[in-house]
Amino acid sequence: MKLQLRYYGDPILRKRASEVHDFDPQLRAEAEAMIDTMYEAAGVGLAGPQVGLEKRLLVALQMEDPDDNEAEPIVMVNPEILERSPENWVFEEGCLSIPGIRGDVTRPERVRVRYQDVAGKPHEIEVDAMFARVIQHEIDHLDGKLFIDYLSMGERTLLKPKLKKIAEKYAS
């Protein structure tokens, strides 16, 4: 199964993804294809809407730090953040759906997340640092939110011409 990345301007990126109820071979195949697509695009995480799937499904590398290239991927179905730490940190983020644009985003350092695996089994984990950031970024995608939404009005105004170019370049 080959998946196509969706880019800024595609309406699916602004929609809230639907809850997954069918834990079937199709879901497993989609999760595997998402992992392949993430690696192909040299990403560290990928959410369903970014490849045209309106499902609460994400894949992410369980990174300890930004240079952790050996991190194993994890698949999360119907993830939800249960708790956010009061401590925040700022780090420059980018996004496969918004190529060439980066910006400093403030996020909680630690989060506790409940999710299901591809078999439907529930899990709960507490993660911090880079892995927590990646998960928060991908869960935002499932809610129709992009990292650029965290940038100041001034930063977004400066990015407008670049965002417009991306939307035009990838418009079908």
C-alpha positions as CSV (number, residue, x, y, z in Angstrom):
1,M,0.0,0.0,0.0
2,K,1.5,3.3,-1.1
3,L,0.5,6.5,0.7
4,Q,0.7,10.0,-0.6
5,L,1.7,12.9,1.7
6,R,-0.8,15.7,2.0
7,Y,0.4,19.3,2.1
8,Y,-0.6,22.6,3.6
9,G,-3.8,23.8,2.0
10,D,-5.4,20.3,1.8
11,P,-8.6,20.6,3.8
12,I,-8.1,17.1,5.4
13,L,-5.3,18.7,7.5
14,R,-7.8,21.0,9.2
15,K,-10.4,18.3,10.0
16,R,-10.7,16.4,13.2
17,A,-10.0,12.7,12.4
18,S,-12.5,10.0,13.3
19,E,-12.2,7.5,16.1
20,V,-11.1,4.1,15.0
21,H,-13.5,1.2,15.8
22,D,-12.3,-1.5,13.4
23,F,-9.1,-3.1,14.5
24,D,-8.7,-5.2,11.3
25,P,-6.0,-6.2,8.8
26,Q,-6.7,-3.0,6.9
27,L,-5.8,-0.9,9.9
28,R,-2.5,-2.9,10.4
29,A,-1.7,-2.4,6.7
30,E,-2.3,1.4,6.9
31,A,-0.1,1.6,10.0
32,E,2.7,-0.3,8.3
33,A,2.4,1.9,5.2
34,M,2.5,5.0,7.4
35,I,5.7,3.8,9.0
36,D,7.2,3.2,5.5
37,T,6.0,6.7,4.4
38,M,7.5,8.3,7.5
39,Y,10.9,6.7,6.9
40,E,10.8,7.5,3.2
41,A,10.1,11.2,3.9
42,A,12.8,11.2,6.7
43,G,10.2,12.2,9.3
44,V,9.9,11.3,13.0
45,G,6.1,11.1,13.2
46,L,3.1,10.9,10.9
47,A,-0.6,11.2,11.5
48,G,-3.4,9.7,9.5
49,P,-4.7,12.9,7.9
50,Q,-1.2,13.7,6.6
51,V,-1.6,10.7,4.2
52,G,-5.3,11.1,3.5
53,L,-6.6,8.8,6.3
54,E,-9.4,10.5,8.3
55,K,-8.6,8.2,11.3
56,R,-7.2,8.8,14.8
57,L,-4.0,6.9,13.9
58,L,-0.4,8.0,14.3
59,V,3.1,6.6,14.0
60,A,6.1,8.1,15.8
61,L,9.7,7.3,16.6
62,Q,10.3,6.8,20.3
63,M,13.1,9.3,20.3
64,E,15.0,10.3,23.4
65,D,16.6,13.3,21.8
66,P,16.6,15.0,18.3
67,D,19.5,13.0,17.1
68,D,18.1,9.6,18.2
69,N,18.2,7.8,14.8
70,E,17.9,4.3,16.3
71,A,14.5,4.9,17.8
72,E,11.8,2.3,17.3
73,P,8.5,3.3,15.8
74,I,5.3,3.1,17.7
75,V,1.7,3.0,16.4
76,M,-1.0,4.7,18.4
77,V,-4.7,4.4,17.6
78,N,-7.2,6.8,19.2
79,P,-4.5,8.5,21.3
80,E,-5.5,11.1,23.9
81,I,-3.4,13.2,26.3
82,L,-4.5,12.6,29.8
83,E,-2.0,14.8,31.6
84,R,0.5,17.5,30.6
85,S,3.4,18.6,32.8
86,P,3.5,22.2,34.0
87,E,7.1,22.5,32.7
88,N,7.3,23.6,29.1
89,W,10.2,23.7,26.6
90,V,10.7,25.5,23.4
91,F,12.1,23.7,20.4
92,E,12.1,24.3,16.6
93,E,9.6,22.1,14.8
94,G,8.9,21.3,11.2
95,C,6.3,19.2,9.5
96,L,6.3,16.8,6.5
97,S,3.0,18.5,5.4
98,I,4.6,22.0,5.5
99,P,8.0,21.5,3.8
100,G,10.7,24.1,4.2
101,I,9.1,25.8,7.2
102,R,10.2,25.6,10.7
103,G,9.3,27.5,13.9
104,D,9.8,27.5,17.7
105,V,6.9,25.9,19.5
106,T,6.4,25.8,23.2
107,R,5.0,22.4,24.5
108,P,4.8,20.6,27.8
109,E,7.9,18.6,28.6
110,R,6.0,15.5,29.7
111,V,2.7,14.0,28.8
112,R,0.7,10.9,29.9
113,V,-1.1,9.3,26.9
114,R,-3.7,6.7,26.6
115,Y,-4.0,4.9,23.2
116,Q,-4.8,1.5,21.6
117,D,-2.5,-0.6,19.6
118,V,-3.5,-2.0,16.1
119,A,-5.2,-5.0,17.9
120,G,-7.3,-2.6,20.0
121,K,-5.5,-3.3,23.2
122,P,-5.4,-0.3,25.5
123,H,-2.1,1.2,26.8
124,E,-1.1,4.1,28.9
125,I,2.4,5.6,28.9
126,E,4.2,8.7,30.3
127,V,6.7,10.2,27.9
128,D,9.0,13.1,28.0
129,A,11.5,15.2,26.0
130,M,11.6,14.6,22.2
131,F,9.2,11.7,22.2
132,A,6.6,13.7,24.1
133,R,7.0,16.6,21.6
134,V,6.5,14.3,18.6
135,I,3.4,12.7,20.1
136,Q,1.9,16.1,20.9
137,H,2.6,17.3,17.3
138,E,1.0,14.2,15.8
139,I,-2.1,14.3,18.1
140,D,-2.5,18.0,17.1
141,H,-2.8,16.7,13.5
142,L,-5.6,14.4,14.5
143,D,-7.4,17.4,15.8
144,G,-6.9,19.5,12.7
145,K,-4.2,21.7,14.3
146,L,-0.8,22.5,12.7
147,F,2.4,23.6,14.4
148,I,2.2,26.9,12.7
149,D,-0.9,27.7,14.7
150,Y,1.4,28.1,17.8
151,L,3.5,30.8,16.1
152,S,2.9,34.4,16.9
153,M,0.7,36.5,14.6
154,G,3.9,38.3,13.3
155,E,5.6,35.0,12.5
156,R,2.5,33.7,10.7
157,T,2.2,36.9,8.7
158,L,5.9,36.5,7.5
159,L,5.2,32.9,6.5
160,K,2.1,33.7,4.5
161,P,3.8,33.9,1.1
162,K,5.7,30.6,1.7
163,L,2.5,28.9,2.9
164,K,0.6,30.2,-0.2
165,K,3.4,28.7,-2.4
166,I,3.1,25.3,-0.7
167,A,-0.7,25.3,-1.1
168,E,-0.4,26.2,-4.8
169,K,2.4,23.8,-5.6
170,Y,0.6,20.8,-4.1
171,A,-3.0,21.7,-5.0
172,S,-4.5,18.9,-7.0
